[in-house]
């Protein structure tokens, strides 16, 4: 499992464990799985999916660390 924190400027929207996360990256959609290589990516407007949770975002940043934690800062 992957630890995910999804937040905007005002609040934490989701914080918990997930099996997979699909993100609308600047160069196309991509998936983050547990123990994914460290990465920082900009996100564009589109659908974000954390397991069975779907959200529309206007953009943001995704940061996957070496500690198996994914931080998503979105608008």
C-alpha positions as CSV (number, residue, x, y, z in Angstrom):
1,X,0.0,0.0,0.0
2,X,0.9,3.6,-0.6
3,X,0.4,6.5,1.8
4,X,-1.4,9.3,0.0
5,X,-2.1,12.9,1.1
6,X,-4.2,15.0,-1.1
7,X,-4.7,18.7,-0.2
8,X,-5.5,22.1,-1.5
9,X,-4.6,25.4,-0.1
10,X,-7.3,25.3,2.6
11,X,-7.7,21.7,3.7
12,X,-6.6,18.0,3.5
13,X,-9.1,16.3,1.1
14,X,-7.8,12.8,1.5
15,X,-5.3,11.1,3.7
16,X,-4.9,7.4,3.8
17,X,-3.6,4.3,2.2
18,X,-4.1,3.4,-1.5
19,X,-3.3,0.6,-3.9
20,X,-2.9,2.9,-6.9
21,X,-3.3,6.5,-7.9
22,X,-4.0,7.7,-11.5
23,X,-2.9,11.3,-12.2
24,X,-3.4,13.7,-15.2
25,X,0.2,14.6,-15.8
26,X,1.3,17.5,-18.0
27,X,2.5,14.9,-20.6
28,X,-0.3,12.4,-20.2
29,X,-2.0,10.3,-17.5
30,X,0.2,8.2,-15.3
31,X,-0.2,5.7,-12.5
32,X,1.7,5.7,-9.2
33,X,1.9,2.3,-7.4
34,X,3.5,1.4,-4.0
35,X,7.3,1.9,-4.0
36,X,7.2,3.9,-7.2
37,X,10.5,5.7,-7.9
38,X,10.8,9.2,-6.5
39,X,9.2,11.7,-8.8
40,X,8.0,15.3,-8.9
41,X,5.4,16.1,-11.7
42,X,3.1,18.9,-12.6
43,X,-0.5,18.0,-13.0
44,X,-3.0,19.5,-15.5
45,X,-6.7,19.8,-15.4
46,X,-8.4,16.5,-15.4
47,X,-9.5,13.5,-13.4
48,X,-7.5,12.2,-10.4
49,X,-8.3,8.7,-9.1
50,X,-7.2,7.2,-5.8
51,X,-8.5,3.6,-5.8
52,X,-12.3,4.2,-6.1
53,X,-12.3,7.9,-5.3
54,X,-12.5,10.2,-8.4
55,X,-11.9,14.0,-8.3
56,X,-11.8,16.7,-10.9
57,X,-8.7,19.0,-10.4
58,X,-7.6,22.2,-12.1
59,X,-3.9,21.4,-11.8
60,X,-1.3,20.9,-9.2
61,X,1.9,19.0,-8.2
62,X,2.6,15.4,-7.3
63,X,5.6,14.4,-5.3
64,X,6.5,10.8,-4.6
65,X,9.2,10.3,-2.0
66,X,11.6,7.5,-1.2
67,X,9.5,6.8,1.9
68,X,6.5,5.4,-0.1
69,X,4.5,8.6,0.5
70,X,2.7,10.5,-2.3
71,X,1.9,14.1,-1.7
72,X,-0.6,15.8,-4.0
73,X,-1.1,19.5,-3.9
74,X,-4.1,20.5,-6.1
75,X,-6.4,23.3,-7.1
